Amino acid sequence: MALKKKKLAAIDMGSNSFHLLMAEVSMTGFFPKPRVLTRHKQKVRLADGLNAANTIDDDAAKRACQCLLGFAAELEQFQPDAVTVVATAALRKASNQAQLLEQFENALGHPIQVITGEQEAELIYSGVCSVSQCTDDVLVIDIGGASTEVIAGHGLSPKYLQSLDMGCVVFQNRYFSGGILNDSSFEQAKSDAASLIEPFLNDYRQHSWQRVLGASGTFRAVSEIAHAEGQTQLTREWLTELMKRCAKKGTVEALDFPGLREDRKAVLAGGLAILAGITEALNIEEFEVTYGALREGLLAQLANEVTA
């Protein structure tokens, strides 16, 4: 007798990229784990459209709608039994959130939930745990386009979490305007990143960790550069050297490190500065990269709901 399965779809409307995961899950057994069938990712850089009044501009909204129309076509073909869609920091900040949600929901054909920073952090931790062996004390860091989540946990349980008001797209635009890279800009961005986590340092230090796991694009970009250059460990010392090398290049366009993807160049400096500030503030000497993130946590949550 064939096992009964359901088809699921999860969409993470991040501040930098939008992700669509389509999966199937068995309707029998304990702790159902969805099997991902296809993944779709598109750079939208919604946070790039945020102006001083926290209004997301028409160009960014248009990019988002075009992406969601494409996702809608994929969903129409897939015919999922359940769909969940969340938006994160860029839409949390947007003063024109209601207007944008109407446009985006019309394009996609499904309701969109704007989640809180705490919800985002919890989903990120769940997503990391769904693909990584989290059996001990861990610290998870996710640098998004407009927010950064830092979560201390044990095994599958998050113990302390914060969503910080900084992201690679926002920092790139704020400190490296016009694509200009120099030492003073990196130092200012790193210092400001450290100052944003500084009020919470004592809380994090109460939760010891054996491993530091980095999720999402900045960490993957750093890992890919390190791998291409034969760097076997991701350390704060090497990260500092990489920032100095970026500053010497002078411009974003001049970044040509082995392993650096073209689509990541535009926000690499902003992400590096945030990572450097956090690792310095928390005295992190070494970190790893995980390929779990919010979207995997969202999919796991949906699987639990449909199989309950």
Backbone as CSV, one residue per row, in Angstrom:
resi,resn,N_x,N_y,N_z,CA_x,CA_y,CA_z,C_x,C_y,C_z
1,MET,0.842,-1.191,0.000,0.000,0.000,0.000,0.881,1.246,0.000
2,ALA,0.639,2.170,-0.919,1.463,3.368,-1.040,1.174,4.321,0.118
3,LEU,2.244,4.959,0.623,2.081,5.922,1.691,1.381,7.169,1.159
4,LYS,0.459,7.686,1.938,-0.223,8.911,1.550,0.712,10.095,1.768
5,LYS,0.800,10.969,0.776,1.682,12.125,0.875,0.917,13.394,0.520
6,LYS,1.416,14.505,1.048,0.872,15.805,0.691,1.982,16.675,0.119
7,LYS,1.577,17.543,-0.807,2.524,18.465,-1.421,2.443,19.819,-0.716
8,LEU,3.609,20.345,-0.373,3.697,21.589,0.385,4.546,22.613,-0.371
9,ALA,4.258,23.881,-0.117,5.075,24.956,-0.679,5.292,26.025,0.386
10,ALA,6.531,26.507,0.495,6.869,27.556,1.449,7.607,28.666,0.714
11,ILE,7.200,29.898,0.956,7.849,31.055,0.327,8.359,31.989,1.408
12,ASP,9.645,32.300,1.324,10.312,33.239,2.219,10.627,34.492,1.408
13,MET,9.881,35.577,1.677,10.118,36.854,0.997,11.142,37.643,1.798
14,GLY,12.401,37.265,1.667,13.463,37.923,2.403,13.725,39.327,1.886
15,SER,14.497,40.086,2.644,14.784,41.466,2.265,15.796,41.557,1.140
16,ASN,16.496,40.451,0.865,17.461,40.415,-0.230,16.961,39.500,-1.343
17,SER,16.653,38.255,-1.012,16.195,37.280,-1.995,14.850,36.690,-1.578
18,PHE,14.068,36.278,-2.573,12.841,35.515,-2.341,13.148,34.050,-2.645
19,HIS,12.621,33.157,-1.816,12.849,31.721,-1.983,11.515,30.987,-2.023
20,LEU,11.414,30.026,-2.926,10.257,29.124,-2.991,10.756,27.704,-2.871
21,LEU,10.260,26.978,-1.862,10.559,25.559,-1.699,9.282,24.767,-1.912
22,MET,9.354,23.732,-2.752,8.217,22.832,-2.958,8.643,21.442,-2.524
23,ALA,7.789,20.797,-1.743,8.175,19.543,-1.097,6.979,18.628,-0.971
24,GLU,7.254,17.409,-0.543,6.188,16.480,-0.195,6.505,15.880,1.166
25,VAL,5.445,15.510,1.887,5.622,14.961,3.219,4.682,13.774,3.382
26,SER,5.186,12.710,4.008,4.372,11.540,4.294,3.391,11.860,5.403
27,MET,2.195,11.336,5.293,1.153,11.579,6.292,1.160,10.523,7.388
28,THR,2.215,9.725,7.453,2.312,8.716,8.510,3.622,8.889,9.266
29,GLY,3.653,8.372,10.489,4.875,8.399,11.281,4.988,9.642,12.143
30,PHE,5.937,9.603,13.083,6.183,10.721,13.976,7.202,11.667,13.358
31,PHE,7.166,12.933,13.780,8.114,13.944,13.334,8.281,13.939,11.817
32,PRO,7.217,14.272,11.100,7.290,14.249,9.635,8.346,15.218,9.107
33,LYS,9.172,14.735,8.208,10.214,15.582,7.618,9.925,15.733,6.134
34,PRO,9.675,16.964,5.681,9.363,17.153,4.268,10.576,16.873,3.388
35,ARG,10.314,16.325,2.208,11.386,16.085,1.227,11.274,17.160,0.146
36,VAL,12.299,18.004,0.074,12.278,19.109,-0.888,12.436,18.559,-2.296
37,LEU,11.517,18.958,-3.171,11.548,18.512,-4.568,12.211,19.548,-5.464
38,THR,11.869,20.806,-5.277,12.472,21.870,-6.090,12.661,23.125,-5.247
39,ARG,13.659,23.910,-5.633,13.945,25.192,-4.993,14.037,26.271,-6.060
40,HIS,13.483,27.420,-5.773,13.596,28.568,-6.668,14.038,29.770,-5.839
41,LYS,15.001,30.507,-6.364,15.526,31.677,-5.660,15.675,32.816,-6.660
42,GLN,15.315,34.016,-6.214,15.488,35.183,-7.072,15.924,36.376,-6.236
43,LYS,16.974,37.061,-6.706,17.416,38.286,-6.054,16.388,39.374,-6.333
44,VAL,15.798,39.884,-5.282,14.807,40.956,-5.411,15.323,42.242,-4.769
45,ARG,16.083,42.092,-3.680,16.639,43.218,-2.925,15.557,44.233,-2.580
46,LEU,14.541,43.730,-1.910,13.432,44.578,-1.490,13.932,45.704,-0.591
47,ALA,14.904,45.394,0.272,15.436,46.411,1.188,16.168,47.523,0.450
48,ASP,16.595,47.252,-0.771,17.263,48.268,-1.579,16.326,49.426,-1.894
49,GLY,15.012,49.143,-1.856,14.030,50.167,-2.178,13.597,51.015,-0.999
50,LEU,14.103,50.724,0.220,13.739,51.510,1.394,14.411,52.876,1.359
51,ASN,13.620,53.939,1.452,14.206,55.277,1.499,14.233,55.794,2.935
52,ALA,14.588,57.057,3.110,14.735,57.617,4.458,13.425,57.611,5.232
53,ALA,12.311,57.635,4.503,10.998,57.609,5.151,10.486,56.183,5.347
54,ASN,11.351,55.198,5.083,10.990,53.782,5.187,9.857,53.395,4.238
55,THR,9.796,54.069,3.115,8.874,53.682,2.049,9.644,52.850,1.025
56,ILE,9.096,51.709,0.652,9.721,50.898,-0.401,9.284,51.454,-1.746
57,ASP,10.254,51.768,-2.608,9.949,52.469,-3.855,9.323,51.554,-4.908
58,ASP,8.853,52.181,-5.974,8.128,51.455,-7.022,9.002,50.431,-7.734
59,ASP,10.287,50.743,-7.928,11.175,49.804,-8.632,11.316,48.498,-7.854
60,ALA,11.527,48.607,-6.541,11.657,47.404,-5.712,10.340,46.633,-5.678
61,ALA,9.226,47.357,-5.583,7.919,46.702,-5.573,7.664,45.967,-6.889
62,LYS,8.095,46.576,-7.990,7.922,45.942,-9.299,8.751,44.662,-9.392
63,ARG,9.990,44.703,-8.891,10.832,43.494,-8.904,10.177,42.383,-8.097
64,ALA,9.602,42.763,-6.954,8.937,41.777,-6.093,7.734,41.167,-6.801
65,CYS,6.917,41.999,-7.429,5.719,41.495,-8.118,6.088,40.564,-9.263
66,GLN,7.128,40.912,-10.004,7.567,40.051,-11.114,8.016,38.691,-10.603
67,CYS,8.747,38.701,-9.500,9.185,37.438,-8.902,7.988,36.620,-8.440
68,LEU,7.045,37.259,-7.768,5.881,36.545,-7.234,4.977,36.009,-8.336
69,LEU,4.894,36.729,-9.448,4.147,36.204,-10.599,4.785,34.915,-11.110
70,GLY,6.110,34.884,-11.128,6.816,33.663,-11.521,6.578,32.532,-10.541
71,PHE,6.598,32.845,-9.249,6.320,31.834,-8.225,4.880,31.321,-8.358
72,ALA,3.955,32.229,-8.677,2.552,31.823,-8.834,2.407,30.805,-9.958
73,ALA,3.152,30.999,-11.046,3.114,30.047,-12.162,3.654,28.690,-11.733
74,GLU,4.728,28.692,-10.917,5.289,27.438,-10.408,4.281,26.723,-9.512
75,LEU,3.601,27.473,-8.661,2.609,26.878,-7.764,1.422,26.321,-8.538
76,GLU,1.018,27.013,-9.586,-0.099,26.547,-10.411,0.224,25.196,-11.039
77,GLN,1.463,25.034,-11.429,1.888,23.770,-12.034,2.030,22.670,-10.979
78,PHE,2.516,23.043,-9.794,2.790,22.076,-8.734,1.517,21.611,-8.021
79,GLN,0.549,22.511,-7.897,-0.722,22.220,-7.216,-0.514,21.705,-5.796
80,PRO,0.067,22.513,-4.918,0.314,22.065,-3.542,-0.979,21.954,-2.737
81,ASP,-0.951,21.077,-1.726,-2.078,20.945,-0.819,-2.094,22.055,0.234
82,ALA,-0.925,22.612,0.523,-0.835,23.688,1.515,0.308,24.621,1.133
83,VAL,0.085,25.925,1.352,1.078,26.949,1.015,1.230,27.888,2.202
84,THR,2.456,28.245,2.529,2.698,29.251,3.555,3.680,30.276,3.009
85,VAL,3.400,31.546,3.282,4.215,32.643,2.743,4.476,33.653,3.851
86,VAL,5.746,34.014,4.050,6.070,35.037,5.039,6.972,36.095,4.430
87,ALA,6.840,37.311,4.956,7.731,38.419,4.610,8.450,38.854,5.877
88,THR,9.642,39.426,5.707,10.489,39.686,6.870,10.779,41.185,7.047
89,ALA,12.023,41.524,7.344,12.351,42.851,7.866,11.997,44.012,6.944
90,ALA,12.216,43.875,5.636,11.935,44.999,4.743,10.469,45.402,4.814
91,LEU,9.575,44.422,4.801,8.147,44.748,4.894,7.741,45.116,6.329
92,ARG,8.457,44.590,7.325,8.195,45.027,8.701,8.447,46.527,8.830
93,LYS,9.496,47.001,8.174,9.876,48.406,8.268,9.006,49.316,7.403
94,ALA,8.464,48.788,6.312,7.864,49.616,5.265,6.655,50.397,5.757
95,SER,6.693,51.711,5.587,5.555,52.544,5.947,4.379,52.340,4.995
96,ASN,4.679,51.839,3.790,3.619,51.532,2.810,3.324,50.034,2.751
97,GLN,3.453,49.369,3.916,3.287,47.919,3.994,1.926,47.457,3.474
98,ALA,0.845,48.112,3.901,-0.502,47.660,3.519,-0.694,47.709,2.002
99,GLN,-0.259,48.782,1.392,-0.377,48.920,-0.065,0.427,47.845,-0.789
100,LEU,1.650,47.600,-0.303,2.510,46.593,-0.935,1.935,45.193,-0.776
101,LEU,1.433,44.877,0.415,0.865,43.553,0.638,-0.279,43.267,-0.327
102,GLU,-1.094,44.263,-0.576,-2.194,44.081,-1.527,-1.660,43.752,-2.920
103,GLN,-0.647,44.490,-3.362,-0.030,44.221,-4.665,0.589,42.820,-4.709
104,PHE,1.332,42.483,-3.668,2.063,41.219,-3.652,1.117,40.024,-3.580
105,GLU,0.070,40.147,-2.774,-0.892,39.048,-2.661,-1.674,38.866,-3.962
106,ASN,-1.963,39.946,-4.647,-2.624,39.844,-5.953,-1.728,39.142,-6.965
107,ALA,-0.430,39.436,-6.917,0.517,38.820,-7.855,0.688,37.331,-7.568
108,LEU,0.752,36.988,-6.300,1.019,35.596,-5.912,-0.241,34.745,-5.871
109,GLY,-1.350,35.348,-5.455,-2.590,34.584,-5.309,-2.710,33.859,-3.989
110,HIS,-1.889,34.254,-3.002,-1.930,33.644,-1.669,-1.700,34.722,-0.623
111,PRO,-2.256,34.541,0.584,-2.018,35.517,1.656,-0.564,35.500,2.119
112,ILE,-0.094,36.645,2.567,1.289,36.810,3.020,1.271,37.295,4.462
113,GLN,2.019,36.632,5.316,2.128,37.043,6.714,3.451,37.777,6.920
114,VAL,3.386,38.979,7.463,4.599,39.705,7.851,4.939,39.282,9.272
115,ILE,6.025,38.539,9.429,6.354,37.980,10.741,7.224,38.943,11.550
116,THR,7.182,38.792,12.857,7.997,39.609,13.752,9.450,39.138,13.703
117,GLY,10.337,39.958,14.252,11.735,39.562,14.325,11.931,38.315,15.161
118,GLU,11.155,38.186,16.240,11.262,37.002,17.099,10.801,35.753,16.349
119,GLN,9.696,35.866,15.622,9.224,34.728,14.819,10.259,34.347,13.765
120,GLU,10.857,35.345,13.159,11.880,35.081,12.144,13.057,34.322,12.746
121,ALA,13.506,34.774,13.908,14.631,34.109,14.573,14.299,32.663,14.931
122,GLU,13.093,32.420,15.418,12.684,31.059,15.778,12.649,30.149,14.551
123,LEU,12.132,30.674,13.436,12.078,29.881,12.201,13.471,29.609,11.654
124,ILE,14.358,30.582,11.763,15.738,30.384,11.320,16.389,29.264,12.129
125,TYR,16.215,29.317,13.441,16.821,28.278,14.285,16.258,26.902,13.926
126,SER,14.949,26.845,13.723,14.317,25.582,13.331,14.870,25.084,12.001
127,GLY,15.042,26.015,11.049,15.565,25.636,9.744,16.987,25.126,9.815
128,VAL,17.807,25.783,10.620,19.194,25.331,10.799,19.219,23.937,11.421
129,CYS,18.396,23.735,12.447,18.370,22.431,13.124,17.842,21.324,12.207
130,SER,17.009,21.690,11.219,16.444,20.678,10.331,17.485,20.093,9.372
131,VAL,18.585,20.813,9.151,19.600,20.306,8.220,20.957,20.072,8.880
132,SER,21.162,20.590,10.081,22.445,20.440,10.776,22.273,19.566,12.008
133,GLN,23.366,18.971,12.429,23.353,18.150,13.634,23.471,19.060,14.854
134,CYS,22.345,19.558,15.346,22.334,20.444,16.513,21.994,19.626,17.751
135,THR,22.997,19.088,18.394,22.773,18.258,19.576,23.354,18.894,20.824
136,ASP,24.168,19.948,20.660,24.804,20.578,21.810,24.435,22.057,21.852
137,ASP,25.204,22.850,22.561,24.958,24.294,22.637,25.496,24.962,21.375
138,VAL,24.645,25.714,20.704,25.042,26.349,19.449,24.626,27.818,19.447
139,LEU,25.343,28.596,18.656,24.967,29.973,18.372,24.720,30.049,16.871
140,VAL,23.533,30.505,16.482,23.162,30.622,15.073,23.080,32.102,14.711
141,ILE,23.709,32.472,13.605,23.693,33.853,13.117,23.187,33.848,11.686
142,ASP,22.215,34.698,11.403,21.678,34.827,10.059,21.688,36.308,9.677
143,ILE,22.501,36.665,8.685,22.588,38.048,8.221,21.709,38.188,6.990
144,GLY,20.557,38.822,7.167,19.643,39.031,6.064,19.875,40.364,5.387
145,GLY,18.934,40.759,4.529,19.082,42.006,3.813,18.828,43.227,4.667
146,ALA,17.874,43.119,5.624,17.519,44.272,6.452,17.522,43.978,7.943
147,SER,17.758,42.738,8.330,17.858,42.406,9.753,18.850,41.265,9.919
148,THR,19.350,41.132,11.145,20.273,40.049,11.476,19.766,39.367,12.733
149,GLU,19.611,38.048,12.663,19.123,37.273,13.802,20.281,36.513,14.440
150,VAL,20.348,36.583,15.758,21.384,35.876,16.530,20.672,35.065,17.598
151,ILE,20.847,33.747,17.554,20.086,32.851,18.433,21.037,31.896,19.156
152,ALA,20.952,31.874,20.470,21.678,30.888,21.272,20.696,29.792,21.659
153,GLY,21.094,28.543,21.424,20.188,27.449,21.722,20.911,26.196,22.142
154,HIS,20.118,25.221,22.553,20.660,23.907,22.901,19.862,22.861,22.147
155,GLY,20.550,22.063,21.341,19.844,21.063,20.555,18.807,21.708,19.666
156,LEU,17.559,21.242,19.757,16.488,21.762,18.915,15.778,22.973,19.520
157,SER,16.217,23.417,20.706,15.485,24.464,21.422,16.250,25.786,21.453
158,PRO,15.666,26.851,20.894,16.282,28.171,21.037,16.110,28.663,22.472
159,LYS,17.179,29.216,23.042,17.127,29.667,24.433,17.106,31.196,24.536
160,TYR,17.822,31.869,23.672,17.855,33.330,23.696,18.015,33.823,22.271
161,LEU,17.187,34.779,21.867,17.241,35.244,20.483,16.971,36.735,20.394
162,GLN,17.590,37.339,19.382,17.368,38.744,19.082,17.350,38.924,17.568
163,SER,16.498,39.841,17.117,16.510,40.282,15.729,17.022,41.713,15.734
164,LEU,18.176,41.934,15.120,18.862,43.225,15.186,18.616,44.038,13.914
165,ASP,18.546,45.339,14.090,18.193,46.246,12.999,19.411,46.551,12.122
166,MET,19.894,45.524,11.433,20.997,45.686,10.482,20.967,44.523,9.506
167,GLY,21.314,44.812,8.255,21.319,43.780,7.230,22.290,44.147,6.126
168,CYS,22.655,43.175,5.299,23.705,43.401,4.309,23.312,44.447,3.264
169,VAL,22.038,44.471,2.855,21.604,45.464,1.862,21.597,46.857,2.486
170,VAL,21.022,46.975,3.680,20.945,48.266,4.372,22.343,48.808,4.659
171,PHE,23.234,47.976,5.171,24.597,48.425,5.488,25.384,48.748,4.222
172,GLN,25.155,47.984,3.170,25.844,48.276,1.908,25.481,49.684,1.427
173,ASN,24.204,50.005,1.448,23.756,51.320,0.983,24.196,52.444,1.916
174,ARG,24.249,52.140,3.206,24.568,53.186,4.196,26.050,53.516,4.235
175,TYR,26.913,52.496,4.163,28.341,52.723,4.382,29.194,52.626,3.110
176,PHE,28.654,52.017,2.080,29.437,51.824,0.855,28.678,52.379,-0.359
177,SER,28.110,53.561,-0.159,27.318,54.223,-1.196,28.147,54.424,-2.464
178,GLY,27.511,54.148,-3.594,28.209,54.290,-4.871,29.202,53.180,-5.148
179,GLY,29.188,52.142,-4.302,30.099,51.018,-4.513,31.542,51.301,-4.149
180,ILE,31.777,52.340,-3.344,33.139,52.696,-2.937,33.505,51.942,-1.662
181,LEU,34.673,51.299,-1.681,35.146,50.507,-0.542,36.440,51.102,-0.011
182,ASN,36.506,51.328,1.305,37.765,51.763,1.920,37.790,51.334,3.382
183,ASP,38.975,51.423,3.976,39.150,50.952,5.357,38.258,51.688,6.351
184,SER,38.142,53.005,6.205,37.368,53.771,7.180,35.889,53.398,7.145
185,SER,35.348,53.133,5.953,33.949,52.723,5.842,33.723,51.366,6.491
186,PHE,34.649,50.436,6.264,34.540,49.116,6.889,34.606,49.238,8.414
187,GLU,35.515,50.058,8.912,35.651,50.205,10.357,34.406,50.820,10.980
188,GLN,33.835,51.826,10.306,32.620,52.452,10.825,31.455,51.477,10.825
189,ALA,31.299,50.735,9.723,30.208,49.759,9.631,30.369,48.657,10.672
190,LYS,31.602,48.166,10.828,31.866,47.118,11.823,31.586,47.622,13.233
191,SER,32.016,48.843,13.533,31.794,49.423,14.853,30.310,49.602,15.145
192,ASP,29.550,50.038,14.155,28.113,50.227,14.353,27.386,48.889,14.518
193,ALA,27.855,47.858,13.804,27.276,46.522,13.975,27.522,46.018,15.393
194,ALA,28.741,46.206,15.877,29.077,45.773,17.238,28.240,46.526,18.269
195,SER,27.999,47.819,18.024,27.232,48.617,18.988,25.770,48.173,19.055
196,LEU,25.238,47.632,17.946,23.844,47.186,17.935,23.636,45.900,18.740
197,ILE,24.668,45.079,18.816,24.531,43.847,19.610,25.039,44.045,21.043
198,GLU,25.769,45.124,21.285,26.386,45.356,22.589,25.417,45.320,23.774
199,PRO,24.177,45.869,23.660,23.268,45.812,24.815,22.865,44.401,25.237
200,PHE,23.087,43.427,24.374,22.626,42.068,24.652,23.774,41.095,24.965
201,LEU,24.984,41.618,25.057,26.148,40.741,25.210,26.071,39.878,26.468
202,ASN,25.674,40.457,27.583,25.610,39.677,28.826,24.617,38.527,28.706
203,ASP,23.491,38.783,28.025,22.491,37.724,27.852,23.055,36.576,27.016
204,TYR,23.779,36.919,25.949,24.357,35.855,25.124,25.436,35.087,25.881
205,ARG,26.218,35.793,26.662,27.323,35.131,27.377,26.825,34.170,28.449
206,GLN,25.576,34.344,28.879,24.999,33.399,29.836,24.669,32.066,29.175
207,HIS,24.650,32.049,27.852,24.356,30.821,27.095,25.630,30.410,26.353
208,SER,26.359,29.485,26.938,27.606,29.062,26.305,27.301,28.310,25.017
209,TRP,28.266,28.239,24.120,28.091,27.489,22.878,29.392,26.817,22.475
210,GLN,29.236,25.627,21.890,30.388,24.878,21.381,30.614,25.128,19.889
211,ARG,29.543,25.524,19.192,29.631,25.750,17.744,28.924,27.046,17.385
212,VAL,29.439,27.717,16.377,28.781,28.894,15.816,28.431,28.570,14.371
213,LEU,27.137,28.627,14.052,26.648,28.267,12.719,26.099,29.503,12.025
214,GLY,26.595,29.774,10.829,26.141,30.921,10.055,25.213,30.485,8.941
215,ALA,24.061,31.175,8.825,23.072,30.842,7.798,22.958,31.985,6.792
216,SER,22.506,31.654,5.603,22.171,32.608,4.538,23.393,33.117,3.772
217,GLY,23.111,34.127,2.899,24.016,34.468,1.805,25.409,34.932,2.165
218,THR,25.542,35.806,3.167,26.878,36.289,3.520,27.785,35.150,3.924
219,PHE,27.266,34.244,4.751,28.090,33.115,5.200,28.442,32.188,4.040
220,ARG,27.500,31.954,3.150,27.807,31.096,2.006,28.848,31.741,1.102
221,ALA,28.746,33.051,0.911,29.727,33.750,0.080,31.118,33.652,0.693
222,VAL,31.219,33.874,2.000,32.498,33.762,2.697,33.050,32.349,2.579
223,SER,32.174,31.353,2.761,32.598,29.955,2.667,33.101,29.604,1.273
224,GLU,32.413,30.097,0.254,32.805,29.795,-1.132,34.142,30.442,-1.493
225,ILE,34.386,31.652,-0.995,35.689,32.293,-1.221,36.783,31.515,-0.509
226,ALA,36.528,31.142,0.749,37.515,30.391,1.529,37.859,29.070,0.851
227,HIS,36.828,28.362,0.400,37.053,27.067,-0.261,37.895,27.240,-1.524
228,ALA,37.577,28.264,-2.323,38.308,28.488,-3.573,39.768,28.862,-3.318
229,GLU,40.024,29.467,-2.158,41.381,29.900,-1.835,42.132,28.891,-0.970
230,GLY,41.503,27.735,-0.694,42.157,26.711,0.092,42.194,27.002,1.578
231,GLN,41.332,27.901,2.039,41.238,28.231,3.465,40.329,27.199,4.123
232,THR,40.883,26.391,5.012,40.126,25.255,5.550,39.247,25.631,6.740
233,GLN,39.567,26.720,7.433,38.770,27.136,8.584,38.309,28.569,8.407
234,LEU,37.080,28.827,8.849,36.538,30.181,8.803,36.797,30.831,10.160
235,THR,37.724,31.760,10.186,38.133,32.390,11.436,37.942,33.903,11.364
236,ARG,37.886,34.520,12.546,37.763,35.970,12.606,39.011,36.637,12.013
237,GLU,40.155,36.027,12.230,41.400,36.573,11.681,41.363,36.607,10.149
238,TRP,40.913,35.504,9.542,40.830,35.460,8.080,39.771,36.430,7.566
239,LEU,38.664,36.549,8.303,37.606,37.473,7.926,38.121,38.912,7.906
240,THR,38.935,39.272,8.911,39.524,40.616,8.957,40.411,40.862,7.753
241,GLU,41.189,39.851,7.377,42.053,39.984,6.193,41.232,40.149,4.920
242,LEU,40.123,39.420,4.829,39.262,39.522,3.654,38.677,40.928,3.535
243,MET,38.280,41.520,4.654,37.768,42.892,4.627,38.842,43.861,4.132
244,LYS,40.064,43.695,4.604,41.158,44.565,4.171,41.408,44.420,2.674
245,ARG,41.300,43.195,2.183,41.493,42.963,0.746,40.378,43.614,-0.062
246,CYS,39.148,43.590,0.480,38.033,44.272,-0.192,38.295,45.770,-0.262
247,ALA,38.763,46.344,0.854,39.037,47.784,0.889,40.115,48.163,-0.127
248,LYS,41.103,47.311,-0.282,42.173,47.593,-1.242,41.670,47.562,-2.683
249,LYS,40.642,46.784,-2.937,40.067,46.746,-4.294,39.445,48.092,-4.661
250,GLY,38.936,48.812,-3.656,38.454,50.167,-3.894,37.007,50.313,-4.311
251,THR,36.510,49.357,-5.079,35.113,49.431,-5.536,34.491,48.040,-5.541
252,VAL,33.170,48.021,-5.496,32.441,46.757,-5.567,32.736,46.051,-6.890
253,GLU,32.763,46.801,-7.965,32.982,46.209,-9.286,34.337,45.522,-9.398
254,ALA,35.307,45.978,-8.612,36.653,45.413,-8.683,36.805,44.118,-7.894
255,LEU,35.795,43.748,-7.118,35.876,42.513,-6.330,35.909,41.311,-7.269
256,ASP,36.999,40.566,-7.217,37.172,39.448,-8.147,37.788,38.226,-7.463
257,PHE,37.434,38.023,-6.191,38.012,36.896,-5.456,37.541,35.573,-6.043
258,PRO,38.411,34.570,-6.066,37.973,33.233,-6.495,36.804,32.779,-5.629
259,GLY,35.798,32.205,-6.265,34.653,31.687,-5.522,33.543,32.692,-5.280
260,LEU,33.795,33.981,-5.531,32.764,34.997,-5.299,31.836,35.075,-6.505
261,ARG,30.552,34.766,-6.268,29.574,34.810,-7.344,29.243,36.257,-7.710
262,GLU,28.962,36.465,-8.953,28.660,37.805,-9.454,27.457,38.413,-8.738
263,ASP,26.451,37.579,-8.445,25.232,38.111,-7.836,25.397,38.441,-6.355
264,ARG,26.564,38.132,-5.777,26.786,38.415,-4.354,27.681,39.640,-4.148
265,LYS,28.360,40.068,-5.189,29.304,41.177,-5.067,28.655,42.436,-4.497
266,ALA,27.427,42.712,-4.925,26.774,43.991,-4.603,26.542,44.209,-3.119
267,VAL,26.457,43.128,-2.321,26.170,43.286,-0.885,27.213,42.608,-0.005
268,LEU,28.339,42.188,-0.602,29.353,41.472,0.176,29.926,42.343,1.287
269,ALA,30.279,43.581,0.982,30.932,44.442,1.971,30.029,44.674,3.178
270,GLY,28.749,44.953,2.931,27.819,45.167,4.044,27.718,43.960,4.943
271,GLY,27.647,42.775,4.341,27.561,41.547,5.125,28.833,41.260,5.903
272,LEU,29.991,41.485,5.275,31.266,41.249,5.957,31.415,42.146,7.181
273,ALA,31.029,43.404,7.045,31.163,44.339,8.163,30.296,43.918,9.343
274,ILE,29.079,43.483,9.052,28.185,43.011,10.126,28.774,41.779,10.798
275,LEU,29.226,40.837,9.998,29.806,39.606,10.544,31.034,39.913,11.395
276,ALA,31.877,40.819,10.920,33.080,41.180,11.672,32.712,41.838,12.998
277,GLY,31.695,42.707,12.982,31.274,43.370,14.212,30.717,42.397,15.232
278,ILE,29.915,41.438,14.775,29.323,40.455,15.682,30.379,39.518,16.258
279,THR,31.259,39.002,15.405,32.277,38.057,15.890,33.224,38.734,16.872
280,GLU,33.517,40.010,16.639,34.388,40.730,17.577,33.675,40.962,18.904
281,ALA,32.415,41.416,18.850,31.671,41.713,20.074,31.460,40.467,20.925
282,LEU,31.201,39.334,20.280,30.944,38.081,20.997,32.206,37.234,21.173
283,ASN,33.340,37.782,20.753,34.632,37.088,20.883,34.597,35.711,20.233
284,ILE,34.059,35.652,19.031,33.976,34.406,18.258,35.238,34.288,17.406
285,GLU,35.979,33.227,17.599,37.229,33.038,16.860,37.042,32.219,15.581
286,GLU,36.029,31.338,15.591,35.849,30.421,14.456,34.362,30.134,14.277
287,PHE,33.932,29.969,13.027,32.518,29.703,12.757,32.383,28.747,11.584
288,GLU,31.189,28.143,11.484,30.876,27.213,10.396,29.725,27.783,9.565
289,VAL,29.452,27.127,8.448,28.336,27.533,7.593,27.317,26.411,7.549
290,THR,26.045,26.768,7.672,24.962,25.805,7.536,24.094,26.201,6.356
291,TYR,23.477,25.219,5.720,22.635,25.511,4.567,21.148,25.482,4.920
292,GLY,20.859,25.411,6.204,19.484,25.586,6.651,19.232,27.050,6.936
293,ALA,17.994,27.495,6.763,17.647,28.896,7.011,16.152,29.000,7.279
294,LEU,15.629,30.216,7.226,14.231,30.461,7.549,13.294,29.598,6.716
295,ARG,13.553,29.481,5.426,12.634,28.747,4.536,12.507,27.278,4.934
296,GLU,13.611,26.661,5.381,13.518,25.275,5.846,12.711,25.181,7.140
297,GLY,12.873,26.184,8.009,12.072,26.208,9.228,10.596,26.402,8.937
298,LEU,10.307,27.232,7.953,8.920,27.478,7.544,8.295,26.203,6.985
299,LEU,9.060,25.484,6.180,8.569,24.242,5.596,8.334,23.190,6.678
300,ALA,9.255,23.097,7.637,9.096,22.144,8.742,7.852,22.466,9.559
301,GLN,7.610,23.751,9.804,6.411,24.171,10.541,5.137,23.776,9.797
302,LEU,5.130,23.986,8.481,3.964,23.637,7.683,3.728,22.138,7.687
303,ALA,4.792,21.362,7.606,4.674,19.906,7.639,4.048,19.436,8.945
304,ASN,4.455,20.051,10.049,3.875,19.692,11.340,2.383,20.012,11.386
305,GLU,2.006,21.133,10.782,0.604,21.544,10.799,-0.272,20.608,9.987
306,VAL,0.192,20.225,8.801,-0.677,19.419,7.921,-0.732,17.955,8.349
307,THR,0.245,17.515,9.136,0.246,16.117,9.568,-0.237,15.940,11.005
308,ALA,-0.596,17.045,11.653,-1.033,16.961,13.069,-2.313,16.148,13.197
